[in-house]
């Protein structure tokens, strides 16, 4: 079986990229496990309650189960978003009230829309 030079080059680059990708830390591993997080200050608790109330008030989140947790400089979103739009809105809400804290996203999307032409 003969492989053209450009295919061999693409294959070599792909093989070289795999170890680098596997050694990179996962975003979710950078913080404390979400189930172990508790607000450490009154300010963290206030931000957590503010984000959670905004998520709960939004009508699009009626079918979702999203929870916001704040610990120091991290805001963690967990749960299931109904679709991509709800997921993006949840991230926007978290960013708006995070006050410069880092956002860690553990949400999953239940439904992916498919376009039909």
C-alpha positions in Angstrom: 0.0 0.0 0.0 1.5 3.3 -1.1 0.9 6.5 1.0 1.4 9.8 -0.6 3.8 12.2 1.1 1.1 14.7 2.2 -0.9 11.9 3.8 2.2 10.7 5.6 2.8 14.2 6.8 -0.7 14.6 8.1 -0.5 11.2 9.8 2.8 12.1 11.5 1.4 15.4 12.8 -1.7 13.7 14.1 0.4 11.1 15.9 2.7 13.7 17.4 -0.3 15.7 18.7 -1.9 12.9 20.6 0.6 12.7 23.5 0.6 16.5 24.0 -3.2 16.5 24.1 -3.3 13.6 26.6 -0.8 15.2 28.9 -2.7 18.6 29.1 -4.7 19.0 32.2 -8.5 18.8 31.8 -10.3 22.0 32.6 -12.5 20.2 35.2 -9.5 18.8 37.1 -8.2 22.3 37.9 -10.6 22.9 40.8 -12.0 21.2 43.8 -14.7 18.6 43.1 -18.0 20.5 42.9 -19.8 18.3 45.4 -17.2 19.2 48.1 -17.5 23.0 47.5 -19.1 25.3 50.1 -19.1 29.1 50.1 -16.2 30.2 52.3 -17.5 33.8 52.9 -20.6 35.8 53.1 -19.7 37.4 49.8 -19.4 34.0 48.1 -22.8 33.0 49.5 -24.3 36.2 48.3 -22.9 35.7 44.8 -24.0 32.1 44.8 -27.6 33.0 45.8 -27.7 35.8 43.2 -26.6 33.5 40.4 -28.9 30.7 41.5 -32.0 33.0 41.8 -31.4 34.4 38.3 -31.1 30.9 36.9 -34.3 29.8 38.7 -36.3 32.9 37.6 -35.5 32.5 33.9 -38.4 30.7 32.3 -36.1 28.8 29.9 -34.6 27.0 32.9 -37.9 25.4 34.0 -36.9 22.1 32.5 -33.3 22.3 33.6 -31.5 21.4 36.8 -28.6 23.9 37.0 -26.8 24.6 40.2 -24.3 27.4 40.8 -21.7 27.1 43.5 -19.1 29.7 44.5 -15.9 29.1 46.4 -13.4 32.0 46.6 -12.4 32.9 43.0 -14.3 30.1 41.3 -18.0 29.8 40.2 -19.0 26.3 39.2 -22.1 25.5 37.2 -23.4 21.9 37.4 -26.4 20.1 36.0 -28.3 19.7 32.8 -29.2 22.4 30.3 -32.2 21.7 28.1 -30.3 22.9 25.0 -27.4 25.0 23.7 -29.3 28.2 24.1 -30.0 27.6 27.8 -26.4 26.5 28.3 -25.1 29.8 26.9 -27.7 31.8 28.9 -26.5 30.1 32.1 -22.9 30.9 31.3 -23.9 34.6 30.6 -25.7 34.8 33.9 -22.8 33.3 35.8 -20.3 35.7 34.1 -22.5 38.7 34.8 -22.7 38.1 38.6 -19.3 36.3 39.1 -17.5 39.6 39.8 -14.3 38.5 38.1 -14.3 35.0 39.4 -13.3 32.1 37.1 -16.2 30.1 35.6 -15.9 26.3 35.6 -18.6 24.6 33.5 -19.7 21.1 34.4 -23.1 21.3 32.6 -24.3 18.8 30.1 -26.6 19.6 27.2 -29.7 17.3 26.9 -30.7 18.2 23.4 -28.8 19.2 20.3 -30.8 20.9 17.6 -30.4 19.7 14.1 -31.2 21.9 11.2 -33.4 20.6 8.4 -33.2 22.3 5.1 
